[in-house]
Every structure is written in structure tokens, then in C-alpha cells.
Amino acid sequence: QVQLVESGGGLVQPGGSLRLSCQASGRSFRIYAMGWYRQAPGKQRELVATITRGGSTNYADSVKGRFTISRDSAKNTVYLQMNSLKPEDTAVYYCNFKLVTPVGDYWGKGTLVTVSS
């Protein structure tokens, strides 16, 4: 069983920054890719950013140039640095780990990010 624990959400003013973290724990597992998704009220969950084990990254157009995804493989942790936050970034942010072993998609419980003055 693999558990993901997120942290770092909160309330921030427009133009501010936040850093999200998500750490995986559990018995022996092997990660293929990690990512962040978000779901705003009344909307579907959408991809924010992903990073593979090899370090390749992918971003949604809406966050390019503002958000940066990174990882610490030794700590099984993925980060999302969010700068120049906008009210439309308000959402529950979920981390996602795609594992090779055991095969599967694992999700965190979500952390709320609110951008408001």
C-alpha cells in the first residue's frame, strides 16, 4: 500500500507564491512519473504539471512560466512551486504518482489553494 501526503496549501493574495509538497510512503515501490492536478469548484479535474523519473516535465498552458514542478527522488517527494498566483488558480490540488511497481495510479487527498485579496 502506498500513501501520498500533501502539504503547503492555503490562502494567498493575487501575485503571491505557494509551494506544495507531496511525499509517498509505503512498502517497496517504483515510481514512473509524478504530477499535480487541480479541480476548481464546478469544474473537472485538470492536469497542472507532470515530471517523469528521468526529469522530463510537462505543463498546462495556463501555468507555464509561473509554476515549476520538481522532485526529490531520494525522498519520494514531488513539489510544485507556484508564483504569480491568480484568482483562477483557486482549486483543490491533488498529487498523483504513477507507479511501475506495484502498477497503478495513486492520488493524494488534496490540498486547497485559495487566491484572493
Steps between C-alpha positions, in 0.01 A plus 500: 500500500631844402384819670542854373499794739472854369583824673543868426157622400338809643376851436718738300446838337511542122859521386620296794674164516446160658693176495320168511665175606390140469688207649436135431550235764441130528659169419733457206380688195643640179387831357458570131362851512359756741266787447258757627137541399239747619125525520322831533141521626259385232777393264669176404837400634775621269871438460731767636846350457680167481856381535641161409760303687748620241413864563290583194231753582166599352281797592150619429508812283325697774791457743803506271754754616339529844509149647797265533483131580798324652578181686729354762531136406682407819205629702229376259372855499363726229470876530302769324632854529222740409587863431295794373185332621168611357145465636432245225766275654266445795432126523565183690839372388563125486830325460521187289763229486508248216677188617674225311490274803246446627336612177243772549393859545514642849341824615536728796194626686546853370603834642301820454663803341302823518619810319308802619550852625 
